[in-house]
């Protein structure tokens, strides 16, 4: 989906709600501001299922970390490279995508 959006000032963080399973997530969002290109990269994925939330945190190096407080406690599990990652996550439904400036 492509939807033109304009801002007076480009935000540092954008969060999008996902309400469809048939959507493709872009790994980057690009904005032009006064001749400068500002890039926001995907930095988080929030899932819901089994009456609780889980998340994937994407580091600046592209490594994905999985967190589920019920199973991983205060730790995160390394899931590998973002480029090889499926958006499906242990039967949970993707509900939010977080983008942030590099």
C-alpha angles and dihedrals in degrees: 000000000000119000122172111232127179130200132185087219123017110244122235092222132030125184122195126196114224116212100166135065090208098068129112116220118219114223091215139030118204127203132182117221122173092333093312124112114226117196126202115193127203106263104165144026121196121201134189131204141117089037096297143072130252129184147202118213118201116208125213087258091060094251114141122220122196122213129187112161091205094058108017097036110197093342133087128220120227109239097179133239123358090225091064097041126116116216089228112094123192094311095306125130118245107235108162136030119197122205124188138176117268 
